[in-house]
Amino acid sequence: QSGRLDFWRFYKRRFLRLGPALLLFLAAYWLFAPLIWPGLDDVNQDVVVSALYLADYGIAFFDSPDTLLHMWSLSVEEHFYLVWPPLLVLLLAHTARKQLWRPVLLLVALMFVWRAYWVAQGQHFYEIFFRFDTRATGMLLGSALAAVAVHRPEWMDALHARQKYLLWLLPVLPFAVIGYGWDDAGALLWGFALVELVAAAIIVAVSKQKGVLFDMLSLPALVWVGKMSYGIYLWHYPVVRLLRAHTDWQWVVILGLPISAAFAALSFYTIERWALRRRDAQPLRAPRPRSLGTGAESQGSAR
């Protein structure tokens, strides 16, 4: 919007979206987990590690947090937010904006090779599965799609015209990954890659905001679930853990989502909505952030 990268504004907006709900969840867990699970002796450590976004490497190498296992993926996301803005500045310093998707796709390939290297080295499944540096391919692929969406090269329109073929990845996915076990190296390589490609295919299919898939995903109930999805992610793990300890798996399936969604709605319509209003009320600054223009573009502007 401003032609510049405003680091402070980016990180502040990310915190207002993610931080308040996380702190509410962690506070509730810190208060009630010792009452629900009296045998837990690592509640404080789990809360601190999760609040500091260290769960990905903590789980991979130190088995911490032990109970809040799902916090690893939020930590991966936060580490990406630390790396991506300065990396974007570096890429734009050497790449025309319309070609930004090229080096980003190259990074996707390099990070896949990096993951494959650790698989070939025989590193433990957990140490590869949970780490930011071995799970960055999906977020980089999303960044490449964002770059393509802004400048839309010709091949993107051709790809969109063939979306009906891309969407065949959806029914193929279950059959492709069902044979992988939890500790299977193939899941780390090809299972992850296929899931990321399916997600990319869905984004391409709905990017023009029309078509059968777009209409399906626009159903009000699904839109509401999407709005609640961050809260559902936060609350589902302890909810499911508690249900599994006291009910059969059928009841876990039936009750897990509604209970998690109820907690998510309570969080969203209180603290999250307040934080979102603060986030969206902030005007664009015109400070001293880094310019997005490359050297060639700047010289062209001067002329």
Solvent accessible surface area in square Angstrom, and as a share of the most:
residue,aa,sasa,rsa
1,Q,199,0.88
2,S,59,0.38
3,G,35,0.34
4,R,115,0.42
5,L,35,0.17
6,D,23,0.12
7,F,59,0.25
8,W,151,0.53
9,R,46,0.17
10,F,69,0.29
11,Y,65,0.25
12,K,72,0.30
13,R,64,0.23
14,R,59,0.21
15,F,111,0.46
16,L,16,0.08
17,R,41,0.15
18,L,9,0.05
19,G,2,0.02
20,P,11,0.07
21,A,0,0.00
22,L,3,0.01
23,L,93,0.46
24,L,65,0.32
25,F,1,0.01
26,L,4,0.02
27,A,48,0.37
28,A,20,0.15
29,Y,10,0.04
30,W,129,0.45
31,L,101,0.50
32,F,110,0.46
33,A,1,0.01
34,P,59,0.37
35,L,134,0.67
36,I,78,0.40
37,W,37,0.13
38,P,112,0.70
39,G,73,0.71
40,L,38,0.19
41,D,139,0.72
42,D,27,0.14
43,V,11,0.06
44,N,99,0.51
45,Q,96,0.43
46,D,0,0.00
47,V,24,0.14
48,V,83,0.47
49,V,25,0.14
50,S,1,0.01
51,A,34,0.27
52,L,108,0.54
53,Y,46,0.17
54,L,86,0.43
55,A,0,0.00
56,D,0,0.00
57,Y,70,0.27
58,G,10,0.09
59,I,4,0.02
60,A,7,0.06
61,F,92,0.38
62,F,158,0.66
63,D,108,0.56
64,S,8,0.05
65,P,1,0.00
66,D,89,0.46
67,T,2,0.01
68,L,0,0.00
69,L,53,0.26
70,H,12,0.05
71,M,2,0.01
72,W,40,0.14
73,S,38,0.25
74,L,4,0.02
75,S,1,0.01
76,V,8,0.05
77,E,48,0.22
78,E,26,0.12
79,H,28,0.12
80,F,18,0.08
81,Y,33,0.13
82,L,111,0.55
83,V,68,0.39
84,W,37,0.13
85,P,9,0.06
86,P,65,0.41
87,L,42,0.21
88,L,25,0.13
89,V,14,0.08
90,L,103,0.51
91,L,24,0.12
92,L,8,0.04
93,A,50,0.39
94,H,149,0.66
95,T,24,0.14
96,A,50,0.39
97,R,84,0.31
98,K,138,0.58
99,Q,71,0.32
100,L,19,0.09
101,W,32,0.11
102,R,136,0.50
103,P,27,0.17
104,V,0,0.00
105,L,66,0.33
106,L,107,0.53
107,L,39,0.20
108,V,25,0.15
109,A,52,0.40
110,L,94,0.47
111,M,42,0.19
112,F,49,0.20
113,V,92,0.53
114,W,100,0.35
115,R,0,0.00
116,A,27,0.21
117,Y,102,0.39
118,W,64,0.22
119,V,26,0.15
120,A,86,0.66
121,Q,110,0.49
122,G,62,0.60
123,Q,44,0.20
124,H,103,0.46
125,F,13,0.05
126,Y,79,0.30
127,E,46,0.21
128,I,1,0.00
129,F,29,0.12
130,F,4,0.02
131,R,10,0.04
132,F,28,0.12
133,D,27,0.14
134,T,1,0.00
135,R,50,0.18
136,A,4,0.03
137,T,2,0.01
138,G,26,0.25
139,M,47,0.21
140,L,10,0.05
141,L,22,0.11
142,G,31,0.30
143,S,16,0.10
144,A,3,0.02
145,L,26,0.13
146,A,56,0.44
147,A,10,0.08
148,V,3,0.01
149,A,59,0.46
150,V,111,0.64
151,H,65,0.29
152,R,72,0.26
153,P,29,0.18
154,E,156,0.70
155,W,95,0.33
156,M,5,0.02
157,D,64,0.33
158,A,44,0.34
159,L,59,0.29
160,H,12,0.06
161,A,74,0.58
162,R,133,0.49
163,Q,41,0.18
164,K,128,0.54
165,Y,137,0.52
166,L,43,0.22
167,L,40,0.20
168,W,169,0.59
169,L,47,0.24
170,L,59,0.29
171,P,65,0.41
172,V,71,0.41
173,L,38,0.19
174,P,70,0.44
175,F,166,0.69
176,A,44,0.34
177,V,46,0.26
178,I,141,0.72
179,G,70,0.68
180,Y,70,0.27
181,G,41,0.39
182,W,134,0.47
183,D,100,0.52
184,D,49,0.25
185,A,48,0.37
186,G,16,0.15
187,A,17,0.13
188,L,4,0.02
189,L,28,0.14
190,W,147,0.52
191,G,6,0.06
192,F,24,0.10
193,A,22,0.17
194,L,31,0.15
195,V,74,0.42
196,E,32,0.14
197,L,93,0.46
198,V,8,0.05
199,A,49,0.38
200,A,12,0.10
201,A,4,0.03
202,I,49,0.25
203,I,87,0.44
204,V,4,0.02
205,A,2,0.01
206,V,34,0.19
207,S,46,0.30
208,K,89,0.38
209,Q,129,0.57
210,K,128,0.54
211,G,39,0.38
212,V,117,0.67
213,L,26,0.13
214,F,58,0.24
215,D,88,0.45
216,M,107,0.48
217,L,81,0.40
218,S,48,0.31
219,L,97,0.48
220,P,109,0.69
221,A,73,0.56
222,L,83,0.41
223,V,78,0.45
224,W,93,0.33
225,V,56,0.32
226,G,44,0.43
227,K,97,0.41
228,M,2,0.01
229,S,58,0.37
230,Y,27,0.10
231,G,2,0.02
232,I,21,0.11
233,Y,51,0.19
234,L,0,0.00
235,W,31,0.11
236,H,60,0.27
237,Y,63,0.24
238,P,17,0.11
239,V,14,0.08
240,V,39,0.23
241,R,88,0.32
242,L,59,0.30
243,L,22,0.11
244,R,173,0.63
245,A,70,0.55
246,H,141,0.63
247,T,50,0.29
248,D,93,0.48
249,W,177,0.62
250,Q,85,0.38
251,W,131,0.46
252,V,20,0.12
253,V,105,0.60
254,I,98,0.50
255,L,61,0.30
256,G,5,0.05
257,L,99,0.49
258,P,75,0.47
259,I,58,0.29
260,S,0,0.00
261,A,12,0.09
262,A,64,0.49
263,F,81,0.34
264,A,0,0.00
265,A,19,0.15
266,L,116,0.58
267,S,1,0.01
268,F,18,0.08
269,Y,89,0.34
270,T,76,0.44
271,I,52,0.26
272,E,5,0.02
273,R,104,0.38
274,W,123,0.43
275,A,0,0.00
276,L,28,0.14
277,R,147,0.54
278,R,124,0.45
279,R,40,0.15
280,D,87,0.45
281,A,80,0.62
282,Q,40,0.18
283,P,107,0.67
284,L,82,0.41
285,R,109,0.40
286,A,103,0.80
287,P,44,0.28
288,R,231,0.84
289,P,20,0.12
290,R,132,0.48
291,S,65,0.42
292,L,30,0.15
293,G,25,0.24
294,T,10,0.06
295,G,45,0.43
296,A,77,0.60
297,E,65,0.29
298,S,62,0.40
299,Q,111,0.49
300,G,37,0.36
301,S,98,0.63
302,A,93,0.72
303,R,217,0.79
